[in-house]
Amino acid sequence: MIIMYTSGEIAKLCNLTIRTVQYYDKIDLIKPTNIVENRRYYSDEQLQIFQLVCLYKNLGLSLKEIKKLLQTKEPALLLRELLIKKKNELDDQINDMNRKNKKINILLSEIENDSTMPVLSDKDLNDLMIKKDYFNSKGKLTNLFLIGYVLMLFVSILLSSLIAREWFILVLVINVGFLLFLVYFHAINSAYVCPYCHHKFTISWIKDLFSFNNGKKGKYLKCPSCKQKAWMKETYRD
């Protein structure tokens, strides 16, 4: 027995309005199987398509994109492409919301400290946001790195004075290994802020080892978000 659904039943099962079901018919998104006395009837297979459309809509896909998905011969490939595009859009929106949240926190901090109306431009807020990230965390990372480096030198001097020359290579290997550990530790605890789009990102420890660090300027890197190359301020990884 073939199960058929009216527009009202489809609307109820998919949490849609009857007008929406009718609109999908009008734009040739999902056509009814039969129309009897001006009443639309849909099959069980079409119910599943309605449910898919609802899912794609909730993920943020447009009706135009969904229509392409339903018509293409390779829906999986197109869906992957659309989802990657949507994910990138959402990542940009999240980064933008995080930047706005930081700006709000900075303004609140300025008001609480000064009790007056802050007179700041958007550029001033951007500069304050980068400096706040940079100075709140840079000291911690630098101190940890310096302490580790001094400890490594101390151990090297101590071992060199206690062992014979033939053990020098072993001591050297230990020192190099310890130095690589410090670089790795630094990389997994640090992040960088782009001066153009203010995107916060991380890099691998190998890239951290071979990328040039110019003190207060930070590291010269390529932002994965806006693709600009610049001196990226260093901050603490979340």
mmCIF file of the C-alpha atoms, coordinates in Angstrom:
data_MODEL
# 
_entry.id   MODEL 
# 
loop_
_atom_site.group_PDB 
_atom_site.id 
_atom_site.type_symbol 
_atom_site.label_atom_id 
_atom_site.label_alt_id 
_atom_site.label_comp_id 
_atom_site.label_asym_id 
_atom_site.label_entity_id 
_atom_site.label_seq_id 
_atom_site.pdbx_PDB_ins_code 
_atom_site.Cartn_x 
_atom_site.Cartn_y 
_atom_site.Cartn_z 
_atom_site.occupancy 
_atom_site.B_iso_or_equiv 
_atom_site.pdbx_formal_charge 
_atom_site.auth_seq_id 
_atom_site.auth_comp_id 
_atom_site.auth_asym_id 
_atom_site.auth_atom_id 
_atom_site.pdbx_PDB_model_num 
ATOM 1   C CA . MET A 1 1   ? 0.000  0.000  0.000   1.00 0.00 ? 1   MET A CA 1 
ATOM 2   C CA . ILE A 1 2   ? 1.380  3.365  -1.078  1.00 0.00 ? 2   ILE A CA 1 
ATOM 3   C CA . ILE A 1 3   ? 1.239  5.985  1.670   1.00 0.00 ? 3   ILE A CA 1 
ATOM 4   C CA . MET A 1 4   ? 0.343  9.484  0.491   1.00 0.00 ? 4   MET A CA 1 
ATOM 5   C CA . TYR A 1 5   ? 0.447  12.714 2.457   1.00 0.00 ? 5   TYR A CA 1 
ATOM 6   C CA . THR A 1 6   ? -1.483 15.933 1.995   1.00 0.00 ? 6   THR A CA 1 
ATOM 7   C CA . SER A 1 7   ? 0.185  19.345 2.193   1.00 0.00 ? 7   SER A CA 1 
ATOM 8   C CA . GLY A 1 8   ? -1.155 19.733 5.728   1.00 0.00 ? 8   GLY A CA 1 
ATOM 9   C CA . GLU A 1 9   ? 0.262  16.389 6.836   1.00 0.00 ? 9   GLU A CA 1 
ATOM 10  C CA . ILE A 1 10  ? 3.657  17.167 5.303   1.00 0.00 ? 10  ILE A CA 1 
ATOM 11  C CA . ALA A 1 11  ? 3.631  20.555 7.018   1.00 0.00 ? 11  ALA A CA 1 
ATOM 12  C CA . LYS A 1 12  ? 2.828  18.959 10.387  1.00 0.00 ? 12  LYS A CA 1 
ATOM 13  C CA . LEU A 1 13  ? 5.425  16.176 10.073  1.00 0.00 ? 13  LEU A CA 1 
ATOM 14  C CA . CYS A 1 14  ? 8.190  18.583 8.982   1.00 0.00 ? 14  CYS A CA 1 
ATOM 15  C CA . ASN A 1 15  ? 7.231  21.506 11.234  1.00 0.00 ? 15  ASN A CA 1 
ATOM 16  C CA . LEU A 1 16  ? 6.469  23.718 8.241   1.00 0.00 ? 16  LEU A CA 1 
ATOM 17  C CA . THR A 1 17  ? 3.545  25.886 7.240   1.00 0.00 ? 17  THR A CA 1 
ATOM 18  C CA . ILE A 1 18  ? 1.175  24.780 4.481   1.00 0.00 ? 18  ILE A CA 1 
ATOM 19  C CA . ARG A 1 19  ? 2.142  27.932 2.594   1.00 0.00 ? 19  ARG A CA 1 
ATOM 20  C CA . THR A 1 20  ? 5.808  26.839 2.683   1.00 0.00 ? 20  THR A CA 1 
ATOM 21  C CA . VAL A 1 21  ? 4.900  23.408 1.268   1.00 0.00 ? 21  VAL A CA 1 
ATOM 22  C CA . GLN A 1 22  ? 2.935  25.126 -1.497  1.00 0.00 ? 22  GLN A CA 1 
ATOM 23  C CA . TYR A 1 23  ? 5.824  27.528 -2.145  1.00 0.00 ? 23  TYR A CA 1 
ATOM 24  C CA . TYR A 1 24  ? 8.247  24.621 -2.606  1.00 0.00 ? 24  TYR A CA 1 
ATOM 25  C CA . ASP A 1 25  ? 5.876  23.314 -5.281  1.00 0.00 ? 25  ASP A CA 1 
ATOM 26  C CA . LYS A 1 26  ? 5.676  26.749 -6.913  1.00 0.00 ? 26  LYS A CA 1 
ATOM 27  C CA . ILE A 1 27  ? 9.466  27.074 -7.261  1.00 0.00 ? 27  ILE A CA 1 
ATOM 28  C CA . ASP A 1 28  ? 9.785  23.451 -8.459  1.00 0.00 ? 28  ASP A CA 1 
ATOM 29  C CA . LEU A 1 29  ? 11.757 22.389 -5.409  1.00 0.00 ? 29  LEU A CA 1 
ATOM 30  C CA . ILE A 1 30  ? 9.462  19.493 -4.432  1.00 0.00 ? 30  ILE A CA 1 
ATOM 31  C CA . LYS A 1 31  ? 6.547  18.768 -6.738  1.00 0.00 ? 31  LYS A CA 1 
ATOM 32  C CA . PRO A 1 32  ? 3.582  16.717 -5.490  1.00 0.00 ? 32  PRO A CA 1 
ATOM 33  C CA . THR A 1 33  ? 3.102  13.202 -6.839  1.00 0.00 ? 33  THR A CA 1 
ATOM 34  C CA . ASN A 1 34  ? -0.577 13.809 -7.543  1.00 0.00 ? 34  ASN A CA 1 
ATOM 35  C CA . ILE A 1 35  ? -3.024 16.696 -7.480  1.00 0.00 ? 35  ILE A CA 1 
ATOM 36  C CA . VAL A 1 36  ? -6.646 15.669 -6.963  1.00 0.00 ? 36  VAL A CA 1 
ATOM 37  C CA . GLU A 1 37  ? -9.338 18.348 -6.783  1.00 0.00 ? 37  GLU A CA 1 
ATOM 38  C CA . ASN A 1 38  ? -6.677 21.020 -6.135  1.00 0.00 ? 38  ASN A CA 1 
ATOM 39  C CA . ARG A 1 39  ? -5.253 18.986 -3.247  1.00 0.00 ? 39  ARG A CA 1 
ATOM 40  C CA . ARG A 1 40  ? -1.554 18.099 -3.356  1.00 0.00 ? 40  ARG A CA 1 
ATOM 41  C CA . TYR A 1 41  ? -0.464 14.580 -2.424  1.00 0.00 ? 41  TYR A CA 1 
ATOM 42  C CA . TYR A 1 42  ? 3.107  13.560 -1.635  1.00 0.00 ? 42  TYR A CA 1 
ATOM 43  C CA . SER A 1 43  ? 4.727  10.126 -1.401  1.00 0.00 ? 43  SER A CA 1 
ATOM 44  C CA . ASP A 1 44  ? 6.748  8.692  1.470   1.00 0.00 ? 44  ASP A CA 1 
ATOM 45  C CA . GLU A 1 45  ? 9.912  9.294  -0.569  1.00 0.00 ? 45  GLU A CA 1 
ATOM 46  C CA . GLN A 1 46  ? 8.983  12.951 -0.967  1.00 0.00 ? 46  GLN A CA 1 
ATOM 47  C CA . LEU A 1 47  ? 8.458  13.212 2.791   1.00 0.00 ? 47  LEU A CA 1 
ATOM 48  C CA . GLN A 1 48  ? 12.092 12.178 3.201   1.00 0.00 ? 48  GLN A CA 1 
ATOM 49  C CA . ILE A 1 49  ? 13.100 14.873 0.704   1.00 0.00 ? 49  ILE A CA 1 
ATOM 50  C CA . PHE A 1 50  ? 11.148 17.459 2.716   1.00 0.00 ? 50  PHE A CA 1 
ATOM 51  C CA . GLN A 1 51  ? 13.013 16.331 5.834   1.00 0.00 ? 51  GLN A CA 1 
ATOM 52  C CA . LEU A 1 52  ? 16.328 16.685 3.992   1.00 0.00 ? 52  LEU A CA 1 
ATOM 53  C CA . VAL A 1 53  ? 15.373 20.176 2.841   1.00 0.00 ? 53  VAL A CA 1 
ATOM 54  C CA . CYS A 1 54  ? 14.568 21.121 6.442   1.00 0.00 ? 54  CYS A CA 1 
ATOM 55  C CA . LEU A 1 55  ? 17.957 19.802 7.564   1.00 0.00 ? 55  LEU A CA 1 
ATOM 56  C CA . TYR A 1 56  ? 19.822 21.742 4.875   1.00 0.00 ? 56  TYR A CA 1 
ATOM 57  C CA . LYS A 1 57  ? 17.844 24.896 5.701   1.00 0.00 ? 57  LYS A CA 1 
ATOM 58  C CA . ASN A 1 58  ? 18.769 24.556 9.382   1.00 0.00 ? 58  ASN A CA 1 
ATOM 59  C CA . LEU A 1 59  ? 22.436 24.275 8.351   1.00 0.00 ? 59  LEU A CA 1 
ATOM 60  C CA . GLY A 1 60  ? 22.128 27.612 6.577   1.00 0.00 ? 60  GLY A CA 1 
ATOM 61  C CA . LEU A 1 61  ? 21.930 26.524 2.939   1.00 0.00 ? 61  LEU A CA 1 
ATOM 62  C CA . SER A 1 62  ? 19.793 28.620 0.617   1.00 0.00 ? 62  SER A CA 1 
ATOM 63  C CA . LEU A 1 63  ? 16.845 27.229 -1.349  1.00 0.00 ? 63  LEU A CA 1 
ATOM 64  C CA . LYS A 1 64  ? 18.837 27.806 -4.541  1.00 0.00 ? 64  LYS A CA 1 
ATOM 65  C CA . GLU A 1 65  ? 21.688 25.671 -3.194  1.00 0.00 ? 65  GLU A CA 1 
ATOM 66  C CA . ILE A 1 66  ? 19.265 23.001 -1.966  1.00 0.00 ? 66  ILE A CA 1 
ATOM 67  C CA . LYS A 1 67  ? 17.594 22.865 -5.373  1.00 0.00 ? 67  LYS A CA 1 
ATOM 68  C CA . LYS A 1 68  ? 20.982 22.219 -6.998  1.00 0.00 ? 68  LYS A CA 1 
ATOM 69  C CA . LEU A 1 69  ? 21.600 19.456 -4.468  1.00 0.00 ? 69  LEU A CA 1 
ATOM 70  C CA . LEU A 1 70  ? 18.328 17.738 -5.329  1.00 0.00 ? 70  LEU A CA 1 
ATOM 71  C CA . GLN A 1 71  ? 18.976 17.974 -9.071  1.00 0.00 ? 71  GLN A CA 1 
ATOM 72  C CA . THR A 1 72  ? 22.674 17.047 -9.291  1.00 0.00 ? 72  THR A CA 1 
ATOM 73  C CA . LYS A 1 73  ? 23.879 13.551 -10.159 1.00 0.00 ? 73  LYS A CA 1 
ATOM 74  C CA . GLU A 1 74  ? 26.651 13.779 -7.536  1.00 0.00 ? 74  GLU A CA 1 
ATOM 75  C CA . PRO A 1 75  ? 24.944 15.214 -4.434  1.00 0.00 ? 75  PRO A CA 1 
ATOM 76  C CA . ALA A 1 76  ? 27.666 14.081 -2.005  1.00 0.00 ? 76  ALA A CA 1 
ATOM 77  C CA . LEU A 1 77  ? 30.388 16.098 -3.777  1.00 0.00 ? 77  LEU A CA 1 
ATOM 78  C CA . LEU A 1 78  ? 28.215 19.201 -4.036  1.00 0.00 ? 78  LEU A CA 1 
ATOM 79  C CA . LEU A 1 79  ? 27.077 18.877 -0.415  1.00 0.00 ? 79  LEU A CA 1 
ATOM 80  C CA . ARG A 1 80  ? 30.697 18.676 0.737   1.00 0.00 ? 80  ARG A CA 1 
ATOM 81  C CA . GLU A 1 81  ? 31.540 21.815 -1.256  1.00 0.00 ? 81  GLU A CA 1 
ATOM 82  C CA . LEU A 1 82  ? 28.548 23.719 0.132   1.00 0.00 ? 82  LEU A CA 1 
ATOM 83  C CA . LEU A 1 83  ? 29.232 22.634 3.722   1.00 0.00 ? 83  LEU A CA 1 
ATOM 84  C CA . ILE A 1 84  ? 32.891 23.698 3.522   1.00 0.00 ? 84  ILE A CA 1 
ATOM 85  C CA . LYS A 1 85  ? 31.781 27.074 2.163   1.00 0.00 ? 85  LYS A CA 1 
ATOM 86  C CA . LYS A 1 86  ? 29.202 27.432 4.950   1.00 0.00 ? 86  LYS A CA 1 
ATOM 87  C CA . LYS A 1 87  ? 31.740 26.382 7.591   1.00 0.00 ? 87  LYS A CA 1 
ATOM 88  C CA . ASN A 1 88  ? 34.191 29.043 6.390   1.00 0.00 ? 88  ASN A CA 1 
ATOM 89  C CA . GLU A 1 89  ? 31.421 31.649 6.519   1.00 0.00 ? 89  GLU A CA 1 
ATOM 90  C CA . LEU A 1 90  ? 30.515 30.593 10.067  1.00 0.00 ? 90  LEU A CA 1 
ATOM 91  C CA . ASP A 1 91  ? 34.182 30.674 11.133  1.00 0.00 ? 91  ASP A CA 1 
ATOM 92  C CA . ASP A 1 92  ? 34.435 34.246 9.822   1.00 0.00 ? 92  ASP A CA 1 
ATOM 93  C CA . GLN A 1 93  ? 31.247 35.197 11.674  1.00 0.00 ? 93  GLN A CA 1 
ATOM 94  C CA . ILE A 1 94  ? 32.528 33.613 14.901  1.00 0.00 ? 94  ILE A CA 1 
ATOM 95  C CA . ASN A 1 95  ? 35.842 35.473 14.587  1.00 0.00 ? 95  ASN A CA 1 
ATOM 96  C CA . ASP A 1 96  ? 33.948 38.705 13.939  1.00 0.00 ? 96  ASP A CA 1 
ATOM 97  C CA . MET A 1 97  ? 31.720 38.140 16.987  1.00 0.00 ? 97  MET A CA 1 
ATOM 98  C CA . ASN A 1 98  ? 34.759 37.360 19.141  1.00 0.00 ? 98  ASN A CA 1 
ATOM 99  C CA . ARG A 1 99  ? 36.406 40.612 18.020  1.00 0.00 ? 99  ARG A CA 1 
ATOM 100 C CA . LYS A 1 100 ? 33.234 42.556 18.826  1.00 0.00 ? 100 LYS A CA 1 
ATOM 101 C CA . ASN A 1 101 ? 33.054 40.882 22.235  1.00 0.00 ? 101 ASN A CA 1 
ATOM 102 C CA . LYS A 1 102 ? 36.666 41.872 22.965  1.00 0.00 ? 102 LYS A CA 1 
ATOM 103 C CA . LYS A 1 103 ? 35.947 45.458 21.925  1.00 0.00 ? 103 LYS A CA 1 
ATOM 104 C CA . ILE A 1 104 ? 32.939 45.562 24.242  1.00 0.00 ? 104 ILE A CA 1 
ATOM 105 C CA . ASN A 1 105 ? 35.076 44.259 27.120  1.00 0.00 ? 105 ASN A CA 1 
ATOM 106 C CA . ILE A 1 106 ? 37.730 46.901 26.413  1.00 0.00 ? 106 ILE A CA 1 
ATOM 107 C CA . LEU A 1 107 ? 35.119 49.678 26.363  1.00 0.00 ? 107 LEU A CA 1 
ATOM 108 C CA . LEU A 1 108 ? 33.622 48.405 29.622  1.00 0.00 ? 108 LEU A CA 1 
ATOM 109 C CA . SER A 1 109 ? 37.094 48.335 31.152  1.00 0.00 ? 109 SER A CA 1 
ATOM 110 C CA . GLU A 1 110 ? 37.773 51.905 29.998  1.00 0.00 ? 110 GLU A CA 1 
ATOM 111 C CA . ILE A 1 111 ? 34.473 53.107 31.471  1.00 0.00 ? 111 ILE A CA 1 
ATOM 112 C CA . GLU A 1 112 ? 35.059 51.320 34.795  1.00 0.00 ? 112 GLU A CA 1 
ATOM 113 C CA . ASN A 1 113 ? 38.589 52.704 35.094  1.00 0.00 ? 113 ASN A CA 1 
ATOM 114 C CA . ASP A 1 114 ? 37.775 56.262 34.045  1.00 0.00 ? 114 ASP A CA 1 
ATOM 115 C CA . SER A 1 115 ? 34.050 56.642 34.852  1.00 0.00 ? 115 SER A CA 1 
ATOM 116 C CA . THR A 1 116 ? 33.740 58.853 31.758  1.00 0.00 ? 116 THR A CA 1 
ATOM 117 C CA . MET A 1 117 ? 32.541 58.411 28.219  1.00 0.00 ? 117 MET A CA 1 
ATOM 118 C CA . PRO A 1 118 ? 35.507 56.930 26.271  1.00 0.00 ? 118 PRO A CA 1 
ATOM 119 C CA . VAL A 1 119 ? 36.416 58.769 23.074  1.00 0.00 ? 119 VAL A CA 1 
ATOM 120 C CA . LEU A 1 120 ? 37.870 56.048 20.869  1.00 0.00 ? 120 LEU A CA 1 
ATOM 121 C CA . SER A 1 121 ? 37.804 55.230 17.176  1.00 0.00 ? 121 SER A CA 1 
ATOM 122 C CA . ASP A 1 122 ? 37.444 51.727 15.794  1.00 0.00 ? 122 ASP A CA 1 
ATOM 123 C CA . LYS A 1 123 ? 41.177 51.768 15.008  1.00 0.00 ? 123 LYS A CA 1 
ATOM 124 C CA . ASP A 1 124 ? 41.949 52.700 18.627  1.00 0.00 ? 124 ASP A CA 1 
ATOM 125 C CA . LEU A 1 125 ? 39.894 49.742 19.812  1.00 0.00 ? 125 LEU A CA 1 
ATOM 126 C CA . ASN A 1 126 ? 41.662 47.408 17.386  1.00 0.00 ? 126 ASN A CA 1 
ATOM 127 C CA . ASP A 1 127 ? 45.062 48.587 18.627  1.00 0.00 ? 127 ASP A CA 1 
ATOM 128 C CA . LEU A 1 128 ? 44.007 48.204 22.264  1.00 0.00 ? 128 LEU A CA 1 
ATOM 129 C CA . MET A 1 129 ? 42.652 44.737 21.559  1.00 0.00 ? 129 MET A CA 1 
ATOM 130 C CA . ILE A 1 130 ? 45.946 43.554 20.050  1.00 0.00 ? 130 ILE A CA 1 
ATOM 131 C CA . LYS A 1 131 ? 48.019 45.145 22.817  1.00 0.00 ? 131 LYS A CA 1 
ATOM 132 C CA . LYS A 1 132 ? 45.806 43.627 25.489  1.00 0.00 ? 132 LYS A CA 1 
ATOM 133 C CA . ASP A 1 133 ? 46.242 40.130 24.039  1.00 0.00 ? 133 ASP A CA 1 
ATOM 134 C CA . TYR A 1 134 ? 49.947 40.695 23.511  1.00 0.00 ? 134 TYR A CA 1 
ATOM 135 C CA . PHE A 1 135 ? 51.002 42.149 26.853  1.00 0.00 ? 135 PHE A CA 1 
ATOM 136 C CA . ASN A 1 136 ? 48.759 39.939 28.994  1.00 0.00 ? 136 ASN A CA 1 
ATOM 137 C CA . SER A 1 137 ? 50.405 36.786 27.739  1.00 0.00 ? 137 SER A CA 1 
ATOM 138 C CA . LYS A 1 138 ? 53.708 37.576 26.073  1.00 0.00 ? 138 LYS A CA 1 
ATOM 139 C CA . GLY A 1 139 ? 55.449 37.979 29.405  1.00 0.00 ? 139 GLY A CA 1 
ATOM 140 C CA . LYS A 1 140 ? 54.365 34.529 30.560  1.00 0.00 ? 140 LYS A CA 1 
ATOM 141 C CA . LEU A 1 141 ? 55.633 32.840 27.417  1.00 0.00 ? 141 LEU A CA 1 
ATOM 142 C CA . THR A 1 142 ? 58.902 34.759 27.381  1.00 0.00 ? 142 THR A CA 1 
ATOM 143 C CA . ASN A 1 143 ? 59.580 34.039 31.038  1.00 0.00 ? 143 ASN A CA 1 
ATOM 144 C CA . LEU A 1 144 ? 58.916 30.327 30.584  1.00 0.00 ? 144 LEU A CA 1 
ATOM 145 C CA . PHE A 1 145 ? 61.175 30.197 27.562  1.00 0.00 ? 145 PHE A CA 1 
ATOM 146 C CA . LEU A 1 146 ? 64.004 32.112 29.258  1.00 0.00 ? 146 LEU A CA 1 
ATOM 147 C CA . ILE A 1 147 ? 63.808 30.001 32.415  1.00 0.00 ? 147 ILE A CA 1 
ATOM 148 C CA . GLY A 1 148 ? 64.028 26.845 30.336  1.00 0.00 ? 148 GLY A CA 1 
ATOM 149 C CA . TYR A 1 149 ? 66.936 28.184 28.306  1.00 0.00 ? 149 TYR A CA 1 
ATOM 150 C CA . VAL A 1 150 ? 68.894 29.255 31.407  1.00 0.00 ? 150 VAL A CA 1 
ATOM 151 C CA . LEU A 1 151 ? 68.232 25.855 32.972  1.00 0.00 ? 151 LEU A CA 1 
ATOM 152 C CA . MET A 1 152 ? 69.552 24.166 29.845  1.00 0.00 ? 152 MET A CA 1 
ATOM 153 C CA . LEU A 1 153 ? 72.766 26.227 29.945  1.00 0.00 ? 153 LEU A CA 1 
ATOM 154 C CA . PHE A 1 154 ? 73.243 25.474 33.633  1.00 0.00 ? 154 PHE A CA 1 
ATOM 155 C CA . VAL A 1 155 ? 72.873 21.737 33.037  1.00 0.00 ? 155 VAL A CA 1 
ATOM 156 C CA . SER A 1 156 ? 75.282 21.932 30.085  1.00 0.00 ? 156 SER A CA 1 
ATOM 157 C CA . ILE A 1 157 ? 77.980 23.679 32.103  1.00 0.00 ? 157 ILE A CA 1 
ATOM 158 C CA . LEU A 1 158 ? 77.515 21.288 35.012  1.00 0.00 ? 158 LEU A CA 1 
ATOM 159 C CA . LEU A 1 159 ? 77.733 18.187 32.840  1.00 0.00 ? 159 LEU A CA 1 
ATOM 160 C CA . SER A 1 160 ? 80.713 19.510 30.873  1.00 0.00 ? 160 SER A CA 1 
ATOM 161 C CA . SER A 1 161 ? 82.682 19.995 34.086  1.00 0.00 ? 161 SER A CA 1 
ATOM 162 C CA . LEU A 1 162 ? 81.882 16.513 35.407  1.00 0.00 ? 162 LEU A CA 1 
ATOM 163 C CA . ILE A 1 163 ? 82.288 14.199 32.436  1.00 0.00 ? 163 ILE A CA 1 
ATOM 164 C CA . ALA A 1 164 ? 85.081 13.273 30.068  1.00 0.00 ? 164 ALA A CA 1 
ATOM 165 C CA . ARG A 1 165 ? 85.447 14.758 26.600  1.00 0.00 ? 165 ARG A CA 1 
ATOM 166 C CA . GLU A 1 166 ? 84.206 11.606 24.857  1.00 0.00 ? 166 GLU A CA 1 
ATOM 167 C CA . TRP A 1 167 ? 80.797 12.212 26.413  1.00 0.00 ? 167 TRP A CA 1 
ATOM 168 C CA . PHE A 1 168 ? 80.570 15.669 24.870  1.00 0.00 ? 168 PHE A CA 1 
ATOM 169 C CA . ILE A 1 169 ? 78.456 14.449 21.927  1.00 0.00 ? 169 ILE A CA 1 
ATOM 170 C CA . LEU A 1 170 ? 75.922 12.922 24.300  1.00 0.00 ? 170 LEU A CA 1 
ATOM 171 C CA . VAL A 1 171 ? 75.697 16.181 26.232  1.00 0.00 ? 171 VAL A CA 1 
ATOM 172 C CA . LEU A 1 172 ? 75.271 18.066 22.952  1.00 0.00 ? 172 LEU A CA 1 
ATOM 173 C CA . VAL A 1 173 ? 72.447 15.753 21.856  1.00 0.00 ? 173 VAL A CA 1 
ATOM 174 C CA . ILE A 1 174 ? 70.717 16.200 25.214  1.00 0.00 ? 174 ILE A CA 1 
ATOM 175 C CA . ASN A 1 175 ? 71.012 19.989 24.921  1.00 0.00 ? 175 ASN A CA 1 
ATOM 176 C CA . VAL A 1 176 ? 69.628 20.019 21.381  1.00 0.00 ? 176 VAL A CA 1 
ATOM 177 C CA . GLY A 1 177 ? 66.770 17.749 22.445  1.00 0.00 ? 177 GLY A CA 1 
ATOM 178 C CA . PHE A 1 178 ? 65.969 19.995 25.373  1.00 0.00 ? 178 PHE A CA 1 
ATOM 179 C CA . LEU A 1 179 ? 66.051 23.064 23.135  1.00 0.00 ? 179 LEU A CA 1 
ATOM 180 C CA . LEU A 1 180 ? 63.630 21.397 20.693  1.00 0.00 ? 180 LEU A CA 1 
ATOM 181 C CA . PHE A 1 181 ? 61.353 20.585 23.620  1.00 0.00 ? 181 PHE A CA 1 
ATOM 182 C CA . LEU A 1 182 ? 61.352 24.263 24.633  1.00 0.00 ? 182 LEU A CA 1 
ATOM 183 C CA . VAL A 1 183 ? 60.462 25.299 21.087  1.00 0.00 ? 183 VAL A CA 1 
ATOM 184 C CA . TYR A 1 184 ? 57.649 22.728 21.007  1.00 0.00 ? 184 TYR A CA 1 
ATOM 185 C CA . PHE A 1 185 ? 56.360 23.873 24.403  1.00 0.00 ? 185 PHE A CA 1 
ATOM 186 C CA . HIS A 1 186 ? 56.441 27.483 23.223  1.00 0.00 ? 186 HIS A CA 1 
ATOM 187 C CA . ALA A 1 187 ? 54.555 26.630 20.027  1.00 0.00 ? 187 ALA A CA 1 
ATOM 188 C CA . ILE A 1 188 ? 51.718 24.684 21.683  1.00 0.00 ? 188 ILE A CA 1 
ATOM 189 C CA . ASN A 1 189 ? 51.112 27.515 24.150  1.00 0.00 ? 189 ASN A CA 1 
ATOM 190 C CA . SER A 1 190 ? 51.288 30.480 21.787  1.00 0.00 ? 190 SER A CA 1 
ATOM 191 C CA . ALA A 1 191 ? 49.079 32.043 19.125  1.00 0.00 ? 191 ALA A CA 1 
ATOM 192 C CA . TYR A 1 192 ? 49.360 35.029 16.797  1.00 0.00 ? 192 TYR A CA 1 
ATOM 193 C CA . VAL A 1 193 ? 47.059 37.944 15.968  1.00 0.00 ? 193 VAL A CA 1 
ATOM 194 C CA . CYS A 1 194 ? 46.807 39.356 12.442  1.00 0.00 ? 194 CYS A CA 1 
ATOM 195 C CA . PRO A 1 195 ? 47.056 43.201 12.366  1.00 0.00 ? 195 PRO A CA 1 
ATOM 196 C CA . TYR A 1 196 ? 44.732 43.356 9.336   1.00 0.00 ? 196 TYR A CA 1 
ATOM 197 C CA . CYS A 1 197 ? 41.741 41.150 10.151  1.00 0.00 ? 197 CYS A CA 1 
ATOM 198 C CA . HIS A 1 198 ? 42.616 40.494 13.842  1.00 0.00 ? 198 HIS A CA 1 
ATOM 199 C CA . HIS A 1 199 ? 42.210 36.759 13.303  1.00 0.00 ? 199 HIS A CA 1 
ATOM 200 C CA . LYS A 1 200 ? 43.858 34.698 16.049  1.00 0.00 ? 200 LYS A CA 1 
ATOM 201 C CA . PHE A 1 201 ? 45.641 31.581 14.810  1.00 0.00 ? 201 PHE A CA 1 
ATOM 202 C CA . THR A 1 202 ? 48.301 29.019 15.697  1.00 0.00 ? 202 THR A CA 1 
ATOM 203 C CA . ILE A 1 203 ? 51.250 27.500 13.838  1.00 0.00 ? 203 ILE A CA 1 
ATOM 204 C CA . SER A 1 204 ? 53.096 24.195 14.039  1.00 0.00 ? 204 SER A CA 1 
ATOM 205 C CA . TRP A 1 205 ? 56.156 23.888 16.271  1.00 0.00 ? 205 TRP A CA 1 
ATOM 206 C CA . ILE A 1 206 ? 58.369 23.267 13.213  1.00 0.00 ? 206 ILE A CA 1 
ATOM 207 C CA . LYS A 1 207 ? 57.176 26.517 11.619  1.00 0.00 ? 207 LYS A CA 1 
ATOM 208 C CA . ASP A 1 208 ? 57.640 28.224 14.977  1.00 0.00 ? 208 ASP A CA 1 
ATOM 209 C CA . LEU A 1 209 ? 61.248 26.979 15.049  1.00 0.00 ? 209 LEU A CA 1 
ATOM 210 C CA . PHE A 1 210 ? 62.173 28.281 11.589  1.00 0.00 ? 210 PHE A CA 1 
ATOM 211 C CA . SER A 1 211 ? 60.098 31.493 11.435  1.00 0.00 ? 211 SER A CA 1 
ATOM 212 C CA . PHE A 1 212 ? 61.862 34.732 12.328  1.00 0.00 ? 212 PHE A CA 1 
ATOM 213 C CA . ASN A 1 213 ? 60.918 36.468 15.580  1.00 0.00 ? 213 ASN A CA 1 
ATOM 214 C CA . ASN A 1 214 ? 61.638 40.182 15.814  1.00 0.00 ? 214 ASN A CA 1 
ATOM 215 C CA . GLY A 1 215 ? 60.958 40.887 19.481  1.00 0.00 ? 215 GLY A CA 1 
ATOM 216 C CA . LYS A 1 216 ? 58.101 43.360 19.892  1.00 0.00 ? 216 LYS A CA 1 
ATOM 217 C CA . LYS A 1 217 ? 57.072 43.032 16.239  1.00 0.00 ? 217 LYS A CA 1 
ATOM 218 C CA . GLY A 1 218 ? 56.380 39.329 16.678  1.00 0.00 ? 218 GLY A CA 1 
ATOM 219 C CA . LYS A 1 219 ? 56.775 36.799 13.869  1.00 0.00 ? 219 LYS A CA 1 
ATOM 220 C CA . TYR A 1 220 ? 56.531 37.428 10.132  1.00 0.00 ? 220 TYR A CA 1 
ATOM 221 C CA . LEU A 1 221 ? 53.732 35.051 9.085   1.00 0.00 ? 221 LEU A CA 1 
ATOM 222 C CA . LYS A 1 222 ? 50.878 34.644 6.612   1.00 0.00 ? 222 LYS A CA 1 
ATOM 223 C CA . CYS A 1 223 ? 47.402 34.987 8.101   1.00 0.00 ? 223 CYS A CA 1 
ATOM 224 C CA . PRO A 1 224 ? 45.276 31.901 7.257   1.00 0.00 ? 224 PRO A CA 1 
ATOM 225 C CA . SER A 1 225 ? 42.136 34.057 7.264   1.00 0.00 ? 225 SER A CA 1 
ATOM 226 C CA . CYS A 1 226 ? 42.903 37.140 5.120   1.00 0.00 ? 226 CYS A CA 1 
ATOM 227 C CA . LYS A 1 227 ? 46.056 35.649 3.469   1.00 0.00 ? 227 LYS A CA 1 
ATOM 228 C CA . GLN A 1 228 ? 48.076 38.796 4.261   1.00 0.00 ? 228 GLN A CA 1 
ATOM 229 C CA . LYS A 1 229 ? 51.749 38.534 5.274   1.00 0.00 ? 229 LYS A CA 1 
ATOM 230 C CA . ALA A 1 230 ? 52.772 40.731 8.191   1.00 0.00 ? 230 ALA A CA 1 
ATOM 231 C CA . TRP A 1 231 ? 54.410 40.867 11.607  1.00 0.00 ? 231 TRP A CA 1 
ATOM 232 C CA . MET A 1 232 ? 52.001 38.957 13.828  1.00 0.00 ? 232 MET A CA 1 
ATOM 233 C CA . LYS A 1 233 ? 51.808 39.827 17.505  1.00 0.00 ? 233 LYS A CA 1 
ATOM 234 C CA . GLU A 1 234 ? 52.265 36.870 19.808  1.00 0.00 ? 234 GLU A CA 1 
ATOM 235 C CA . THR A 1 235 ? 49.654 36.026 22.404  1.00 0.00 ? 235 THR A CA 1 
ATOM 236 C CA . TYR A 1 236 ? 48.649 33.104 24.600  1.00 0.00 ? 236 TYR A CA 1 
ATOM 237 C CA . ARG A 1 237 ? 46.742 30.213 23.048  1.00 0.00 ? 237 ARG A CA 1 
ATOM 238 C CA . ASP A 1 238 ? 43.176 29.818 24.381  1.00 0.00 ? 238 ASP A CA 1 
# 
